[in-house]
Amino acid sequence: MPHALSDLVVHTVTKPADHPAERLDADILVVGAGIAGLSAAIQARRLGRDVVLVDALPVLGGQCVNSMIGLFCGIYGNAPDYRQLTYGIFGEIFEAMEKTNDIYYRRTHTQTVVYDEVVLGRWFENIVQELGIRVVLGACVSSVGIEGGVIERVDFATRFGPVSVTARGVVDATGDAALAWEAGLPCQVPDRTVWGSQQIRLEGLDESGNPEPAELVARVDEKAGEYGLVRRDGLAFFFPGRNTAVMNMTHVEAPLTAVGAADAQLRGRAQADRVVKFLRQEFPKAFKNAKVQAYGFPGRRQARWLAASHQLTLDEVRQETKFDDAIARTAWPVELHDRVEGYVWETFGPDHVHYVPLRSMLSPQAHNLVAAGRCVDGDAAALSSVRVMGPCSAMGLAAAHALDLTLGKDVHQVDLGALRDRVRVNVED
């Protein structure tokens, strides 16, 4: 039967004067859908909790997908053993992506894992749907209702109108402690910029001409002024057999103001364009026909973080301090990007492991909030060694368990023995 176009009726509407917020109620609210937030939401749902997951981006995956990081760091220990230090969802991710040849393992001082961001993003989307996690995207925290140290309500602004979520437990996995900040909780900021990065994925490479890492860094340092490059070193993560690479060769500011952040993004992309020009001219065998396949969202490393009950220190990292409430571990180096031209890179020995305590994830002024990921508390150098994806995922998993064990109570009073039993795989061999 033919479709009658005239059957579609159009209505004229205006916004009601009293436009009510969309209201959701959950056991656990997770704000931030990067590796830490997704790990928390997935684990909490598997524990039987009703979960709402919110992110400011219009897609899931946070920086690990949308900033084109392209590299899982901090999951494994150092050479020569390369022992696995973090488990959780990584086993599932690796198994799924190995089947489609969308990851490969790269060994230097440690073992990292190069992955296809598009495939990883779809994996996250599929598992979130399968588990029945309710998702709100494109939503920024606008206010937080906190009373007597208990976060009772979090309000969000979206293009579809306000959304208000009530939950008994809350995870701040925003990366810059946006939830804690809006709740009026004390936060930390560095006294100078810790630079982020504008990643790009290049296609059309000739893998036979790929420069060695040391050669690339030396040429950047030599020619930076000629090409207007800001950062005087950089990394290329080549994906074997695909003639593609993710380039990490920029340093971009990470302001906490709306106009400043937008301006930094535009200037970061201009930096990336200059990097492409440099690569085409200086390494023509590999990059002569290189084209930008995609620009990632700006990657941020350390912008603002929670002032927690315990601040992890560089001495504790170097001394491998194992805390009674340790919930994550890693052997990742100190990687502090506080100089525009380069960064501090302090590696550790073969058996080195350092830890993240739960206290570095808890605000002394909030009873039902756990921070996870790169907004946990540490001095600048210590934080630079635990903000990578391995320990961030472990923090997310621990946040879910800590809230599950204390829902409706004070998370500071969690039974550490019970928590240790649940996270033992990420703390002990």
N, C-alpha and C positions, 0 to 999 in steps of 0.2 A: 504494500500500500504506500503510495507516495507520501513524503513528509510535507506537512503543511507549514511553511515558514511562518505564517501569520499566527500559528498556535502559541509561539513564544511571546509571553506577555512581559513587558518591562514596567517596573514600578519606580516611581520617584520617591526617594527617602531622604531624611535628614537625621543627623545624630541626635538621639534623645538628650534632653538637658541633663538628666541624671543617668549617665551611662554606667551600668554596674560592671564591676570587674568579673572576669571569668575566675571562678573559685575552684581550687583543687585541694584535696586533703590527702596526705600520705603518711606512711610511717617514717620514711626517710626522703629528704630532699637533697639532691646532689646538684650543685651549681658549678658548671664547667664540664664539658664533654670531651676533654682531651684524654690522654692515657690514664691519668690519675682518676678523673671523674668517671670515665667508663669502667675502669676496674672496680671502683667503689659501687657504682650502680649495678653492674652485673653480679657482683658478689652479694650485695644486699638482696637483690631479687632472688638469687639462688638460695638464700637463707630464708626465703618465704616472706620477705617484707614487701609491702606496697611501695613502689619507688616512683618519684617524679624526677626526671633529669632535664635540666635547663641549660641552655648555652646561648651566648650572645651572637654567635655566628648562625647563619641560616642552614648550616649542615653540621652533622656530628663529626667528631674526630679531632677537634682542636688543632694544636700545632703539629701533632705527629702525622696528620693527614693533610691539613690545609695550608701549612707553612712549608710543605715539601722538605721536611727534615731528611727523609729518605734513609735514615740510619738509626737503628736501635742501639743505644749505648748503655753501658753500666749493668748489663745483665750477667756478664761473665767476668771471671777473675783474670789475672794477668798470666802472661807466658811464664813457663812453658806448659802449664797444666790446663789453663783456660776453663777452670771449673765453673759450672753454672751456679750463680748466687741468687737468682730471682726466678720464681716459677709463676704461679697464678695463671693468667690467661695466655702467657706466651707459648706454652706448649700447644694450645689449641690453634693459635695464630700460625705458628711455624708449621704445624702439621698440614693445615689447610693450604698455606701458600707454597709449601714444598711440592704439593701435588700438581700445582699449576706453574711451577718454576718461576714464581714471583718473588722469591727471596734468595739471597746467597750469603754465605758466611765469609767474613774477611778477617784475617789474622795479622795483627801487628804486635804492639805491646800487650794488647788484649784482643778479645774477639768481639767484633761488632757484626750487626746483621743489616744488610742493605735490602730494602723492600720497595715494592711498587705501591705508591700511596693510594692510587685509585682502587686497587684490589683490597687493600687494608680498609679503606673507607667503607666499601660495600660489605666487608666481613662484619664490621662493627654495626652497620645499619641492620643487617640481617639478624644478628644475635639479639640486638635490642628489641626488634620486632617480635622475634620468636619468644622472648621471655616476657613480653607484655609490659615492658617499662613504658610509662607515659612520658612523652617528650614534648618540650616546649622550646622552639628554636627562634633565633632572632630576638632574644629577650634579655634586657639589661636590668640589673637590680636598681630599683628606684627608691625603695625604703625597706627598713627592717624593723619589725616590731619585737623589741626585746624587753623583758620584764623580769627583774630579779635574777638576771644572768641566764634566763631561758629565752631562746629565740622562738617566738610563738608564730611569727608570720613573716614571709618575705614577699614583697611586692615587686612586680616586674613591669616594664614598659615594652610593649610590642607594637608592631604596625597594625595589629588587629584589635588593639585596645589593651587596657590593663589586665594583668593576671595576678592573682593573689594565691599563695600556696601556704598552707599550714602543715607542719610536720613535727613529729616528736624528736627527730634527729636531723642534723643538717651537716653536710659536707661542703666546705669551701674549697673547690678545686679550680678556681677561676684563673689561677696563675699570677694574678696581681692583688690577691686578697680583696677583691671588690666587695664581697659580701661582708667580710669582717669590717672593712672600712665604712660601709654604709650603716653598719650596726653601731658605729661609734667606738669600736674596739681599738686599742693601740696597735699600730702597725710600724714596720721598719721601712726606711728608704735609704739608699746609699747616698753618700755626700757628693758623689760624682756619677756620671752616666755609666751604667753597665750596658754596653752596646749590644743591640740585637742584630739580626741578619735578614737580608732580602734574598731568599733562595730562588733560584730559577732552574727549570729543567730544560736542558738543551737536547735537540734531536739532530740527526744528519751528521753525526760524528764519524770519523774513520778510526776505529779502535786500534788499528795497527800503529797509529802515530801518537797514542796517548803519552803525554809526558810523565816522567817519574815525579812523585810528590815533591822531592827536594828541588828538582829542576824548576817546577812550577813556582814554588815559593821564592827561589832565587831570582827568577825573571820578574816576578811581581815586584819584589823589593827594588830591583834595578830600574824598572820602567814605570813605577807607580806615578811619579810626577809627570811624565810624558803623556800618560793617558788619563790623568785626573782621578786615579784610583785612591780611595780613602784608606782602605785597609791594605797593609803592605805584606800580607801573606794570604793564604787561602787554601781551600781543599776542593777536590773534585771527586765525587763518588760515581764512578763509572759502573753501569749495569752491563755485565758481560753478555755479548751476543745481541744486544739491542741497539747499539750505536747511540746510546743516550747517556746523559750524566746529570746529576744534581750538583750545582755549583754553589759553594759556600764561601764567597769571596768578598763580602761586603760587611760594613759596619754601619748600622742604622740606629739613630736615637730611639729611645722608648719613653716619650713623654706621657704623662698621665692627664693630659688635657685633650679635649675633643679636636680642636683645630690643630694643635701641635701633633697629635698622632696621625691625622690625615696628611699633614704636610710631610711628616717623616716618611710615610708610606710612598708618597710621590717622589721624594728625593731618593729614597732607597731604590726605587725602580730605575731612576736615572743612573744611579751608581751601577746597577746590574747591567744596563745597556753599555756602559763604558767598559765593564768587564768583558762583555761579548766582543766588543771591538778589539780589545787587547788580545783576547784568545785567538781571534781570526787572524790577526796580523803577526803575532809572535809564535804561534804554533799552528801554522796553516795545514800541516799534514793531518792533524787531528780535527781542527776546528774550522777549516776554510769554508765549509758549507753548513756550519752550525746555525741553527735557528732556535729561537726561544719557543719551546712548546707550551710553556705555562709559567706565569709568575705566581709564587706562593703568597699567602697572606704574610704580613711582616712577622718575623719570628722574634719573640722577646725572651730574654734569658733571666734577668733579675731586675724587676721594676719596683715592686712593693710587696712586702710579705708580713705575715703575722708576727706580732710581738708575743711570743709564747711563754709558757711556764719555764722552758729551758731553751737557751740559745746554743745550738751546736757550734763548737769552736774549731778553728783550724788545728789547735793542739790536740783536740779529741780525735779529729780525723787522722792526723799524723801518727798519733799514739794508738790508734785502733781501739779506742775506748769502747768496751761492750757494756751497754747499760742494762739494768734490770728490766727496763721497759722497751728494749730494742725491738723494732718491728720491721726493719728493712736493713739491708747491707749492700755495699758495692765496693768496687776497687777502682772506680773511675778517678782520674787525676783531678787535681785542682785545675780548673779551666776558667779563669777569671778574665772576662773581656772588659776591663776597665781602662784600656788604652785604645784610642781610635785606630792606631796604626797596627796593633797586634793584640796578643793576649798572653797571660801567664799560663804556663803549662808545666805542672809539677807532677811527674808520674811516681808510682810507688813500686815496691819490690814484688817478687813473684807470689809471695804468700799473703800480701797485705789485704786486709778487709777492714772497712770502717762502717759504722752503724748510725742509724737514725732512731732516736728515742721517741716514744709516743708523746712525751712531754713537749717536744718541739713542734707538735701538731695541735696543742691545746692552748687556748687562751685562758689565762687565770680568771678572766671576768665572764666566761661563758660556760654553761654547764652541759649544753647539748650540741656543741659545735666542734667539729674536727676539721682541721685544714689538711690538705693532701696535695702533693706535687711541689711545684717550685715556689709556693707561697708559704711553706713551713719556715720555721725560724732557724737561722744560722748567721754567723758573721759572714761577710761577703765572700771570703775565700772558701769557708766550709760549705756554704750553700752552693757554690759553683761546682762542688764535687758530688752533690747528691740530687741536683735538679734535673738529671738526665732520665731517660724513659724507664730504665730498669727499676731503680729505687722509687721513682714516682708511681709506677704501677703498684709496687709493694705497699707504698703508703696508702693508696686508694683501697686496696684490699684490706689493710689493717683498719682503716677508718670505718669500713662497713662492719667489720667484726666488733670493733670497740663499741659502736652505736648499737649493734644488735644485742650485745651483752648488757647494755645499760639503758635501753630505751625507756624513757620516762623517768630516768634517774640522772645522777651526775656522772658524766663520762670520766671525770677525774678519779672516780672511785671504782673504776673497772677492776675486775678480778684479774690481776696480771698473770696468774697461773693459767687461767682459762684462756686468756688472750694469747699467751705464749704457745699453748697447745695448738691453737688455730693457725698461727703464723709461723710455726717452727720451720717450715720448709724454706722460708725466706730469710731465716736468721742463722740456722745451723745446717751443717752438712748432714 
